[in-house]
Amino acid sequence: MASMAVNLILVPRPSLSLHPSQGVSPGDPVTLRCHLPRLAAWVWLYQEGGWSYKKRKEKEQDTSEFFFASTLWEHAGRYRCQYRVSESAEVSVESDPVELVLTDVRYPPSSISLHPEQHVGTGTNVTIRCWSNDYGAAFFLHKDGSSDPIKYQNSSGGGTATFTLFGVTPADSGTYRCSYHPKNYSFLSSPLGDSMTLEVTPTPARPGRYLPPMCLSPVPPMGGSVITSLPHGGDAGVNTPKYLYPTGAELVSRGNLVVAVVRGCAAVLIFALGVFFVIDARSLWIQRDESLGGEGIEWL
């Protein structure tokens, strides 16, 4: 037993696929394909709780197929495969399961609705509701082009299920349908119901923000020219100022100009204050002379 356990761990796990993977009705042909990571001559196919199939290959291959020419009701179920490496006792672990679900047309198709309806913008949350006449124990949401259902949900009671697509993108555009598994029949399905088409339109990018000059006229690079105003209603392709979106060098140049202007204003203010104090002092001296009878310093 210990050696078998070691052998099972050393041999890579196979994988199993079903063709077609959905929409199979009794009488349809079905292929179960076991994909082998190592060449093998012995391959087993197991039906959970049911049949076991063993196939020996005369020539080693990396796949092994089991074919139902006309599928029967008893073929519905869950399957796994396993293989043994040639000329050795090494046996792989079983593959992950696949389910062969048969469509039973005796059950009516389910209905579907979208909210918001059909045409939405990127980022919208879309709710898809499926319902039937309370036959369904589990609902499945299908999208055209996907080999398997994209979502699954147990019925919330009353034969309904609600699926939400959060923040949809154009990749979510497509045609959606619902199906359900009748109660107590996990491997039977209703036919696909009516379809609804969802169209997701890309949200347009926000236009570039215009950066108008604040107090000063825009300053161009050396040798450039500036259009200082845009005629109202003018053609943006013709009259748009060349420097609506200044470069880093232009921003630095404009910043230096602002600093120079501020310093110049400060110097003018200081000079004006100095002149004011001189004039005020002169006025005080004149008043003092008059109060002393005109004697004092003579102003030239």
C-alpha positions in Angstrom: 0.0 0.0 0.0 2.8 2.4 0.9 4.6 1.8 -2.4 1.3 2.3 -4.3 0.8 5.6 -2.5 4.3 6.7 -3.5 3.7 5.7 -7.1 0.4 7.6 -7.2 2.2 10.8 -6.1 5.0 10.5 -8.6 2.8 10.2 -11.7 1.3 13.4 -13.0 -2.5 13.8 -12.9 -4.4 13.4 -16.2 -7.2 15.7 -17.3 -10.6 14.8 -18.8 -12.7 16.8 -21.3 -16.2 16.3 -22.7 -17.2 17.0 -26.3 -19.7 18.5 -26.7 -19.6 20.0 -23.2 -23.2 21.0 -23.0 -26.5 20.7 -24.9 -26.3 16.9 -25.1 -29.6 15.1 -25.6 -30.3 11.4 -25.5 -29.2 9.8 -28.8 -26.4 12.3 -29.4 -22.8 11.1 -29.8 -20.4 12.1 -27.0 -16.7 11.8 -26.7 -14.8 11.7 -23.3 -11.1 12.5 -23.9 -8.5 11.7 -21.3 -5.3 13.8 -21.7 -2.2 12.1 -20.5 0.9 14.0 -19.4 3.0 10.8 -20.0 2.7 8.2 -22.6 0.6 5.3 -21.4 -1.0 2.1 -22.7 -3.6 1.5 -20.0 -6.3 4.1 -19.4 -9.4 3.8 -17.2 -12.6 5.8 -17.3 -14.9 5.8 -14.2 -18.5 6.9 -13.9 -19.1 7.9 -10.3 -21.4 5.4 -8.7 -21.7 3.5 -12.0 -19.7 2.0 -14.8 -16.0 1.5 -15.2 -14.3 1.4 -18.6 -10.8 0.1 -19.3 -8.9 0.7 -22.5 -5.6 -0.7 -23.6 -3.7 1.0 -26.4 -1.5 -1.1 -28.7 0.6 2.0 -29.3 1.5 4.5 -26.5 -0.4 7.8 -26.9 -0.9 11.1 -25.0 -4.7 10.9 -25.3 -7.3 8.3 -25.0 -10.9 8.6 -26.1 -14.1 6.9 -24.9 -17.0 7.3 -27.3 -20.8 7.0 -26.9 -22.3 6.6 -30.3 -25.8 7.1 -28.9 -26.0 8.6 -25.4 -28.5 6.9 -23.1 -30.1 8.3 -19.9 -27.9 6.1 -17.8 -24.8 7.7 -19.3 -25.5 10.9 -17.5 -23.2 11.5 -14.5 -19.8 12.5 -13.3 -16.7 11.0 -14.8 -12.9 10.7 -14.1 -10.0 9.1 -15.8 -6.7 7.4 -14.7 -3.8 5.8 -16.4 -0.8 3.5 -15.9 2.6 4.2 -17.2 3.8 1.6 -19.7 6.1 -1.2 -18.5 5.7 -0.1 -14.9 3.5 -0.3 -11.9 3.1 3.4 -11.6 -0.5 4.5 -11.6 -1.7 8.1 -11.7 -4.2 9.7 -9.4 -7.7 10.3 -10.9 -8.4 13.4 -13.0 -10.7 16.2 -11.9 -14.3 15.3 -12.7 -16.4 16.3 -15.7 -20.2 16.1 -15.8 -22.2 14.7 -18.6 -25.6 16.5 -18.3 -28.4 15.5 -20.6 -31.0 18.0 -21.9 -34.6 16.9 -21.1 -37.1 18.6 -23.4 -39.9 17.6 -21.2 -39.0 20.6 -19.0 -40.0 24.1 -20.3 -37.2 26.6 -20.9 -36.6 29.3 -18.4 -37.1 33.0 -18.9 -34.6 35.8 -18.6 -34.5 39.6 -18.0 -31.8 42.2 -17.8 -31.7 45.4 -15.7 -30.7 47.9 -17.0 -31.9 46.7 -20.3 -29.4 45.8 -23.1 -27.4 49.0 -23.7 -25.2 50.2 -20.8 -22.0 52.0 -20.3 -18.7 50.6 -18.9 -18.7 50.2 -15.1 -22.4 49.6 -14.8 -23.7 46.8 -12.5 -26.1 44.6 -14.6 -28.6 42.3 -12.9 -29.7 39.2 -14.8 -32.8 37.4 -13.5 -33.7 33.8 -14.5 -37.0 32.1 -13.6 -39.1 29.0 -14.3 -42.3 27.4 -13.0 -40.6 26.4 -9.8 -39.0 23.3 -11.4 -35.5 24.5 -10.9 -33.3 23.6 -8.0 -30.2 25.2 -9.6 -30.0 27.8 -12.3 -27.1 28.2 -14.8 -26.2 31.4 -16.7 -24.8 30.8 -20.2 -23.1 33.2 -22.6 -22.9 32.4 -26.3 -19.3 31.4 -27.2 -18.5 29.9 -23.8 -18.3 26.1 -23.7 -19.5 26.0 -20.1 -22.0 28.0 -18.0 -20.4 31.1 -16.6 -22.4 31.3 -13.4 -24.3 28.9 -11.2 -26.8 29.6 -8.4 -29.3 27.6 -6.3 -32.9 28.7 -6.6 -33.8 31.4 -4.1 -37.3 30.0 -3.9 -40.2 30.6 -6.2 -38.2 29.2 -9.1 -36.0 32.3 -9.5 -32.3 33.2 -9.4 -30.5 36.5 -9.7 -27.0 37.0 -11.2 -25.1 40.3 -10.9 -22.3 41.4 -13.3 -20.4 44.0 -11.4 -18.7 46.9 -13.3 -19.2 45.5 -16.8 -16.8 46.1 -19.6 -17.1 45.6 -23.4 -15.8 42.1 -22.8 -19.1 41.3 -21.1 -21.1 42.2 -24.2 -22.9 39.2 -25.7 -26.0 37.0 -25.7 -27.1 35.4 -22.4 -29.5 32.5 -21.7 -30.5 30.5 -18.7 -31.1 26.8 -18.0 -31.9 24.9 -14.8 -31.6 21.5 -13.3 -34.8 20.0 -12.1 -35.1 19.1 -8.4 -33.4 15.8 -7.5 -31.9 15.4 -11.0 -28.4 16.8 -10.9 -27.5 15.5 -14.4 -30.6 16.5 -16.2 -31.1 20.1 -17.6 -33.9 22.1 -19.2 -33.3 23.4 -22.7 -31.7 26.8 -23.0 -34.3 29.5 -22.7 -34.9 32.7 -24.6 -31.9 35.0 -25.1 -31.1 38.6 -24.1 -28.3 40.6 -25.6 -26.1 42.9 -23.5 -24.2 45.7 -25.3 -21.6 47.5 -23.2 -20.3 50.7 -24.8 -16.9 52.1 -23.7 -17.1 55.3 -21.6 -15.4 58.1 -23.6 -12.3 59.5 -22.0 -12.6 62.9 -20.4 -11.2 65.7 -22.7 -7.9 67.3 -21.8 -8.3 70.2 -19.3 -7.4 73.7 -20.7 -5.0 75.6 -18.4 -5.7 79.3 -18.9 -3.2 81.9 -17.8 -4.0 83.4 -14.4 -2.8 87.0 -14.3 0.0 87.1 -16.8 0.1 86.5 -20.5 1.6 83.1 -21.4 5.3 83.2 -22.1 6.5 81.1 -25.1 9.9 79.4 -25.4 12.7 81.4 -27.0 11.9 82.3 -30.6 8.2 81.3 -30.3 5.0 83.2 -30.6 1.9 83.3 -28.5 -1.8 83.5 -29.3 -3.1 85.2 -26.1 -6.8 84.6 -26.7 -9.0 82.1 -28.4 -11.9 83.6 -30.4 -15.1 82.5 -28.8 -16.6 79.6 -30.7 -13.5 79.4 -32.9 -12.3 76.2 -34.5 -10.1 74.4 -31.9 -8.1 72.8 -34.8 -7.2 76.2 -36.2 -7.2 78.9 -33.4 -6.3 76.8 -30.4 -3.2 78.5 -28.7 -0.1 76.6 -29.3 0.8 76.6 -25.7 -2.4 75.3 -24.1 -0.4 72.5 -22.5 3.0 73.9 -21.5 6.0 71.7 -21.2 8.0 71.3 -18.0 10.6 73.9 -19.3 7.9 76.4 -20.0 6.4 76.0 -16.6 9.8 76.6 -15.0 10.3 79.7 -17.2 6.9 81.0 -16.2 7.6 80.3 -12.6 10.9 82.3 -12.8 9.1 85.2 -14.4 6.5 85.3 -11.7 9.2 85.3 -9.0 11.0 88.2 -10.8 7.8 90.2 -11.1 7.0 89.7 -7.4 10.5 90.8 -6.5 10.2 93.9 -8.7 6.8 94.7 -7.1 8.4 94.4 -3.7 11.3 96.7 -4.6 8.9 99.3 -6.0 6.8 99.1 -2.8 9.9 99.6 -0.6 11.0 102.6 -2.7 7.6 104.2 -2.5 7.6 103.7 1.3 11.0 105.4 1.5 9.9 108.4 -0.5 6.8 108.7 1.7 8.9 108.7 4.8 11.3 111.3 3.4 8.4 113.6 2.4 6.7 113.1 5.8 10.0 114.0 7.6 10.5 117.1 5.5 6.9 118.2 6.5 7.7 117.8 10.1 10.9 119.9 9.9 9.0 122.7 8.2 6.3 122.8 10.9 9.0 122.8 13.6 10.7 125.8 11.9 7.5 127.8 11.7 6.8 127.1 15.4 10.3 128.5 16.3 9.6 131.8 14.4 11.2 130.9 11.2 14.6 130.4 12.7 16.3 127.2 11.9 17.6 125.4 9.1 17.1 127.0 5.7 15.8 124.6 3.1 17.2 125.1 -0.3 
